Amino acid sequence: MNNEYWILNKNRKIKKVDLMTWAKWFKSSQDRIIGKDIIKGIRVSTVFLGIDHGFGLGKPILFETIIFGSNLKKLQGYQERYHTLQEAEKGHKDAIEFVNSILK
């Protein structure tokens, strides 16, 4: 695993930082929340992770969308990860559309 850390600053720019800077930022920052929506009790959450979840294999994977709070089989285990903020924002919208399509 690589030991690289990133923060998402107030201007929504990704910046590589050292571990202590990342830890302080991660503990207190709300800037890492890209999207959070609740649709009929089902939560769609997209966040900036700040640690490469691709583990150094290619471009860093720094964002994640997860759907929580559903007992519907089609929604359980939903998780998508992304390289860029733009991909994460689109992925969040796609997840909301997915939930809405299942709930129709």
C-alpha positions as CSV (number, residue, x, y, z in Angstrom):
1,M,0.0,0.0,0.0
2,N,1.3,3.4,-0.8
3,N,1.4,6.0,2.0
4,E,0.2,9.1,0.2
5,Y,-2.5,11.4,1.7
6,W,-4.6,14.1,0.1
7,I,-7.0,16.8,1.3
8,L,-9.8,18.5,-0.6
9,N,-9.4,22.2,0.2
10,K,-12.1,24.8,0.4
11,N,-11.7,25.5,-3.4
12,R,-12.4,21.8,-4.0
13,K,-8.9,21.2,-5.2
14,I,-7.0,18.1,-4.2
15,K,-3.7,18.6,-2.5
16,K,-1.1,16.0,-1.5
17,V,-0.1,16.3,2.2
18,D,1.8,14.5,4.9
19,L,0.0,12.1,7.3
20,M,-0.4,14.5,10.3
21,T,-1.8,17.3,8.1
22,W,-4.3,14.7,6.6
23,A,-5.2,13.3,10.0
24,K,-6.0,16.8,11.4
25,W,-8.0,17.7,8.3
26,F,-9.9,14.4,8.2
27,K,-10.9,14.7,11.9
28,S,-12.5,18.1,11.6
29,S,-13.3,18.8,7.9
30,Q,-16.7,18.9,6.5
31,D,-15.2,19.6,3.1
32,R,-14.8,15.9,2.5
33,I,-18.6,15.5,2.0
34,I,-19.4,15.6,-1.7
35,G,-23.1,14.7,-1.4
36,K,-25.5,13.3,1.1
37,D,-29.2,12.7,0.4
38,I,-32.0,10.8,2.0
39,I,-34.7,9.3,-0.2
40,K,-37.5,7.6,1.7
41,G,-35.1,6.7,4.5
42,I,-32.4,5.5,2.2
43,R,-29.1,7.4,2.5
44,V,-26.9,8.1,-0.5
45,S,-23.4,9.3,0.7
46,T,-20.5,10.4,-1.4
47,V,-17.2,11.4,0.3
48,F,-13.6,12.3,-0.3
49,L,-11.5,9.5,1.2
50,G,-8.1,11.2,1.2
51,I,-6.3,7.9,1.0
52,D,-5.8,6.0,-2.3
53,H,-8.2,3.1,-2.3
54,G,-6.5,1.8,-5.4
55,F,-3.5,1.1,-3.3
56,G,-1.0,2.7,-5.7
57,L,-2.2,0.7,-8.7
58,G,-2.8,3.4,-11.3
59,K,-4.5,6.7,-10.7
60,P,-5.5,7.3,-7.0
61,I,-9.0,6.4,-6.1
62,L,-10.0,9.1,-3.7
63,F,-13.8,9.2,-3.6
64,E,-16.6,6.8,-2.7
65,T,-20.4,6.6,-3.0
66,I,-22.3,4.2,-0.8
67,I,-26.1,3.6,-0.3
68,F,-27.1,2.9,3.3
69,G,-30.4,2.0,5.0
70,S,-32.2,-0.2,2.6
71,N,-33.3,-3.8,3.0
72,L,-34.0,-4.0,-0.7
73,K,-31.7,-6.5,-2.2
74,K,-30.9,-4.4,-5.3
75,L,-29.6,-1.6,-3.1
76,Q,-27.6,-3.6,-0.6
77,G,-23.9,-3.5,-1.0
78,Y,-24.0,-0.5,-3.5
79,Q,-20.5,1.1,-3.5
80,E,-18.7,3.0,-6.3
81,R,-15.3,4.6,-6.2
82,Y,-13.8,7.3,-8.3
83,H,-10.6,9.1,-9.2
84,T,-11.8,12.7,-9.6
85,L,-14.2,15.1,-8.0
86,Q,-16.2,15.4,-11.3
87,E,-16.6,11.6,-11.4
88,A,-17.7,11.5,-7.8
89,E,-20.3,14.3,-8.3
90,K,-21.7,12.4,-11.3
91,G,-21.6,9.1,-9.5
92,H,-23.6,10.7,-6.6
93,K,-26.3,11.8,-9.1
94,D,-26.3,8.4,-10.7
95,A,-26.8,6.7,-7.3
96,I,-29.7,9.0,-6.5
97,E,-31.3,8.1,-9.9
98,F,-30.6,4.4,-9.2
99,V,-32.4,4.6,-5.8
100,N,-35.3,6.5,-7.4
101,S,-35.6,3.9,-10.2
102,I,-35.7,1.0,-7.7
103,L,-38.3,2.8,-5.5
104,K,-40.8,3.4,-8.4
